[in-house]
Amino acid sequence: MVRDNGVGRLYKQLLTTRHVLKEVDASFVAKVIPPRRRNSRKGENGVVLCVGGSRLYHGAPILMALAAYRTGVDLVYLAVPRVHEVAARSTSPSLIVIPMTDLKLTKRVADQVLKWLPSLPTSAAVGPGLSIAKTTALQYLVGQLTSMGAPVVLDAGALVPEVLETVAGKKVVLTPHAGEFKRLFGRSPGSSVEERAKAALEEASRYDLTVLLKGPVDVITDGEELFLNRHGSPNMTVGGTGDVLTGIVAGLLAKGVGTLEAAVAAAYVNGICGEMAERELGHHLLPTDLLPLIPKVMMSFETTVD
């Protein structure tokens, strides 16, 4: 049963409309995680492109990329400014690093990243730590990726209003917190769960895409269905947990999971990881503490088929 913060009223309202309101639980996530073929080959379980970073921020894109890897995909390409190339490569030998020639995203950098990819990604994540020289460069990169058929998740620096015309009606997940939601859509989502659900639902419907509005209670919607994720920890206010969430969304998208389902399942997995970390570390959580917990949460949902 839907609880407090005005959600009971929202639930009653949605019962009389075409919209559906659900609470995220393990049974939903179990249906979302696709099985792995026993004789699958490299690349068949997902190839993710992650783009992020700037002069100041090197950690955000690395967290995003490592989280994507931990979902069980086969390959992760990480495009970061050249100044952070060594940091990215030394963090993990698993990452395939594309050093971007400029500190900010430009069209030249976008073309460079696309040119360096040896194969088409099955999903892309853009934004954590990213600095953009011109919004047209972001529009160009995202437009190229979606035209190739890659579903895209946008976060942080990529959540600017100019990108909306590019992503409308596409296989795209937007993952704003309240401040980013206001910058992106030009309106505050409000503070109550009821207000946040209404705002996210309206904007997802307006632009025909999936919105994952992060908060103490995550709101996830594609404009038709509406999910609330209550799993998580107050210690997840530490910087970087949102980058981990973005990576999990990208990993699930790369496996062929739909945008709404990937966003819902990622919010659940990320939240449960936070709860597990809290039990061990209390108020002393770092975003890196979530990374080794991702497979521990996801393993219970995984199957192998012939």
C-alpha positions as CSV (number, residue, x, y, z in Angstrom):
1,M,0.0,0.0,0.0
2,V,1.3,3.5,-0.9
3,R,2.2,5.5,2.2
4,D,2.6,9.0,3.6
5,N,3.8,12.3,2.1
6,G,0.7,12.8,0.1
7,V,1.2,9.7,-2.0
8,G,-2.0,8.2,-0.9
9,R,-3.9,11.1,-2.5
10,L,-1.8,10.7,-5.6
11,Y,-2.5,7.0,-5.7
12,K,-6.3,7.7,-5.6
13,Q,-5.9,10.2,-8.4
14,L,-4.0,7.8,-10.6
15,L,-6.6,5.1,-10.1
16,T,-9.0,7.2,-12.2
17,T,-6.5,8.0,-15.0
18,R,-4.5,6.0,-17.5
19,H,-1.4,6.2,-15.2
20,V,-0.1,3.4,-13.0
21,L,1.6,3.8,-9.7
22,K,3.8,1.1,-8.3
23,E,6.4,0.7,-5.5
24,V,9.7,-0.8,-6.5
25,D,10.4,-4.2,-5.1
26,A,12.7,-7.2,-5.7
27,S,10.0,-9.1,-7.7
28,F,9.9,-6.4,-10.3
29,V,13.7,-6.3,-10.6
30,A,13.8,-10.1,-10.9
31,K,11.7,-9.8,-14.1
32,V,14.0,-7.1,-15.6
33,I,17.5,-8.7,-15.4
34,P,18.0,-10.6,-18.6
35,P,19.5,-14.1,-18.5
36,R,23.0,-14.7,-19.9
37,R,23.5,-17.3,-22.6
38,R,25.9,-19.9,-21.6
39,N,27.7,-19.8,-25.0
40,S,27.6,-16.0,-25.4
41,R,30.6,-14.1,-26.8
42,K,32.4,-10.9,-25.9
43,G,30.1,-8.0,-26.6
44,E,26.8,-9.8,-26.5
45,N,26.3,-8.9,-22.9
46,G,26.6,-5.2,-23.4
47,V,29.1,-2.5,-24.5
48,V,28.9,0.8,-22.7
49,L,30.3,4.2,-23.6
50,C,30.8,6.6,-20.7
51,V,31.6,10.3,-21.4
52,G,32.4,12.7,-18.6
53,G,35.0,14.6,-16.6
54,S,36.5,18.1,-16.7
55,R,39.5,20.0,-15.2
56,L,38.1,19.7,-11.7
57,Y,36.2,16.4,-11.8
58,H,38.0,13.1,-12.6
59,G,36.3,10.8,-10.1
60,A,32.7,11.1,-11.4
61,P,33.2,9.5,-14.8
62,I,35.4,6.7,-13.3
63,L,32.7,5.8,-10.8
64,M,30.1,5.8,-13.5
65,A,32.2,3.5,-15.7
66,L,33.1,1.0,-12.9
67,A,29.5,0.8,-11.9
68,A,28.5,0.0,-15.4
69,Y,31.2,-2.8,-15.5
70,R,29.9,-4.2,-12.2
71,T,26.4,-4.8,-13.8
72,G,28.0,-7.6,-15.8
73,V,28.5,-6.0,-19.2
74,D,31.4,-7.1,-21.4
75,L,33.1,-3.8,-22.4
76,V,33.2,-0.3,-21.0
77,Y,34.8,2.6,-23.0
78,L,35.5,5.7,-20.8
79,A,36.1,9.0,-22.5
80,V,37.7,11.6,-20.2
81,P,39.8,14.7,-20.8
82,R,43.4,13.8,-21.6
83,V,44.6,15.4,-18.3
84,H,42.7,12.5,-16.5
85,E,43.8,9.7,-18.7
86,V,46.5,8.4,-16.3
87,A,44.1,8.5,-13.4
88,A,41.5,6.6,-15.3
89,R,43.9,4.0,-16.6
90,S,45.5,3.4,-13.2
91,T,42.2,3.1,-11.4
92,S,41.4,-0.1,-13.3
93,P,43.0,-2.1,-16.1
94,S,39.5,-3.1,-17.1
95,L,38.6,0.3,-18.4
96,I,39.2,1.2,-22.1
97,V,40.1,4.8,-21.9
98,I,39.6,7.3,-24.7
99,P,41.6,10.5,-23.9
100,M,39.6,13.6,-25.0
101,T,41.8,16.3,-26.5
102,D,39.9,19.2,-24.9
103,L,38.9,19.8,-21.2
104,K,35.4,20.6,-22.3
105,L,33.0,18.8,-24.6
106,T,33.3,20.3,-28.1
107,K,32.1,18.9,-31.5
108,R,35.7,18.0,-32.3
109,V,35.8,16.0,-29.1
110,A,32.5,14.3,-29.9
111,D,33.7,13.3,-33.3
112,Q,37.0,12.0,-31.8
113,V,35.1,9.9,-29.3
114,L,32.8,8.4,-31.9
115,K,35.8,7.8,-34.3
116,W,37.8,5.9,-31.6
117,L,35.0,3.5,-30.9
118,P,35.9,0.2,-32.6
119,S,32.3,-1.0,-32.4
120,L,28.9,0.6,-31.7
121,P,28.0,0.8,-28.0
122,T,24.8,-0.9,-26.9
123,S,24.3,2.0,-24.5
124,A,25.9,5.3,-23.5
125,A,26.1,7.5,-20.4
126,V,27.0,11.1,-20.6
127,G,27.4,13.9,-18.0
128,P,29.1,13.0,-14.7
129,G,31.7,15.6,-14.1
130,L,31.3,16.9,-17.7
131,S,32.0,20.5,-18.7
132,I,30.5,21.6,-22.0
133,A,32.0,24.2,-24.3
134,K,28.8,24.7,-26.3
135,T,25.5,22.9,-25.8
136,T,25.4,22.2,-29.6
137,A,28.3,19.8,-29.0
138,L,26.2,17.9,-26.4
139,Q,23.3,17.9,-28.8
140,Y,25.5,16.6,-31.6
141,L,27.0,13.8,-29.5
142,V,23.7,12.6,-28.0
143,G,22.0,12.9,-31.4
144,Q,24.7,10.8,-33.0
145,L,24.4,8.1,-30.3
146,T,20.7,7.9,-30.5
147,S,20.7,7.8,-34.3
148,M,23.0,4.7,-34.0
149,G,20.3,3.1,-31.9
150,A,22.1,3.3,-28.6
151,P,19.9,4.1,-25.6
152,V,21.4,7.0,-23.6
153,V,21.4,8.0,-19.9
154,L,22.1,11.7,-19.2
155,D,23.2,13.0,-15.8
156,A,24.8,16.0,-14.1
157,G,26.6,18.3,-16.7
158,A,24.5,16.9,-19.6
159,L,21.2,17.9,-17.9
160,V,20.7,21.2,-19.7
161,P,17.4,22.5,-21.3
162,E,18.9,22.7,-24.8
163,V,19.3,18.9,-24.9
164,L,15.6,18.3,-24.5
165,E,14.8,18.9,-28.2
166,T,17.4,16.3,-29.1
167,V,16.3,13.6,-26.8
168,A,12.5,14.0,-27.0
169,G,10.8,10.8,-28.0
170,K,14.1,8.8,-27.9
171,K,15.4,5.9,-25.8
172,V,16.8,8.2,-23.1
173,V,16.8,8.3,-19.3
174,L,17.4,11.5,-17.5
175,T,18.6,11.2,-13.9
176,P,18.3,14.7,-12.2
177,H,18.2,15.6,-8.5
178,A,15.9,18.4,-7.5
179,G,18.3,21.2,-8.5
180,E,19.1,19.6,-11.9
181,F,15.4,19.0,-12.5
182,K,14.8,22.8,-12.1
183,R,17.7,23.7,-14.4
184,L,16.5,21.2,-17.0
185,F,12.8,21.8,-17.0
186,G,12.6,25.3,-15.7
187,R,10.5,24.4,-12.7
188,S,11.0,23.1,-9.2
189,P,9.8,19.5,-8.6
190,G,8.6,20.5,-5.1
191,S,9.5,18.8,-1.9
192,S,6.7,16.3,-1.1
193,V,6.6,12.9,-2.9
194,E,3.2,13.9,-4.3
195,E,4.6,17.1,-5.9
196,R,7.7,15.4,-7.2
197,A,5.7,12.5,-8.7
198,K,3.4,14.9,-10.4
199,A,6.3,17.0,-11.8
200,A,8.3,14.1,-13.1
201,L,5.2,12.5,-14.6
202,E,4.3,15.7,-16.5
203,E,7.8,16.2,-17.9
204,A,8.3,12.6,-18.9
205,S,5.0,12.7,-20.7
206,R,5.8,16.0,-22.3
207,Y,9.1,14.9,-23.8
208,D,8.3,11.2,-24.2
209,L,11.2,9.8,-22.3
210,T,12.1,8.3,-18.9
211,V,12.8,10.5,-15.9
212,L,14.5,9.2,-12.7
213,L,14.1,12.0,-10.2
214,K,16.6,11.2,-7.4
215,G,15.8,11.9,-3.7
216,P,15.0,10.3,-0.4
217,V,12.3,8.6,-2.4
218,D,13.2,8.2,-6.0
219,V,10.5,8.9,-8.6
220,I,10.8,7.0,-11.9
221,T,8.4,7.5,-14.8
222,D,8.0,7.3,-18.5
223,G,4.9,9.5,-18.5
224,E,2.7,6.4,-18.3
225,E,3.8,4.3,-15.4
226,L,5.1,5.8,-12.2
227,F,7.4,4.0,-9.7
228,L,8.6,5.0,-6.3
229,N,11.8,3.6,-4.9
230,R,12.1,3.9,-1.1
231,H,15.3,1.9,-0.8
232,G,18.5,3.7,0.1
233,S,20.4,5.4,2.9
234,P,20.6,9.0,4.1
235,N,24.4,8.4,3.9
236,M,24.0,8.4,0.1
237,T,24.1,12.2,0.1
238,V,27.9,11.7,-0.2
239,G,29.1,12.9,-3.7
240,G,29.4,10.2,-6.3
241,T,26.5,7.8,-5.5
242,G,24.5,9.4,-8.3
243,D,27.4,8.7,-10.7
244,V,27.2,5.0,-9.6
245,L,23.5,5.1,-10.3
246,T,24.1,6.4,-13.8
247,G,26.5,3.6,-14.5
248,I,24.1,1.0,-13.3
249,V,21.4,2.4,-15.6
250,A,23.8,2.4,-18.5
251,G,24.8,-1.2,-17.8
252,L,21.2,-2.4,-17.8
253,L,20.4,-0.5,-20.9
254,A,23.4,-2.1,-22.6
255,K,21.9,-5.5,-21.8
256,G,18.7,-4.6,-23.7
257,V,16.6,-3.6,-20.8
258,G,14.0,-0.9,-21.6
259,T,14.6,2.6,-20.4
260,L,11.9,2.6,-17.7
261,E,12.7,-0.8,-16.5
262,A,16.5,-0.1,-16.4
263,A,15.9,3.1,-14.5
264,V,13.6,1.4,-11.9
265,A,15.9,-1.6,-11.4
266,A,19.0,0.6,-11.2
267,A,17.4,2.8,-8.5
268,Y,16.5,-0.4,-6.5
269,V,20.0,-1.9,-6.9
270,N,21.8,1.3,-6.0
271,G,19.5,1.8,-3.0
272,I,20.0,-1.7,-1.7
273,C,23.8,-1.2,-2.0
274,G,23.5,1.9,0.1
275,E,21.5,0.0,2.8
276,M,24.1,-2.7,2.8
277,A,27.0,-0.2,3.1
278,E,25.2,1.6,5.9
279,R,25.0,-1.6,8.0
280,E,28.7,-2.1,7.7
281,L,30.0,1.5,7.7
282,G,27.3,3.7,9.3
283,H,27.6,7.3,8.4
284,H,31.1,6.9,6.8
285,L,30.1,5.8,3.3
286,L,32.1,6.6,0.2
287,P,30.8,6.1,-3.3
288,T,33.5,3.5,-4.0
289,D,31.9,1.4,-1.2
290,L,28.9,0.8,-3.4
291,L,30.9,-0.7,-6.3
292,P,31.7,-4.2,-4.9
293,L,28.1,-4.5,-3.6
294,I,26.5,-4.2,-7.0
295,P,27.2,-7.8,-8.0
296,K,26.2,-9.0,-4.5
297,V,22.8,-7.4,-5.0
298,M,22.4,-8.4,-8.7
299,M,23.5,-12.0,-8.3
300,S,20.2,-13.0,-6.7
301,F,18.4,-12.0,-9.9
302,E,20.6,-13.6,-12.4
303,T,20.1,-16.7,-14.5
304,T,22.0,-18.6,-17.3
305,V,20.3,-20.2,-20.3
306,D,21.6,-22.4,-23.1
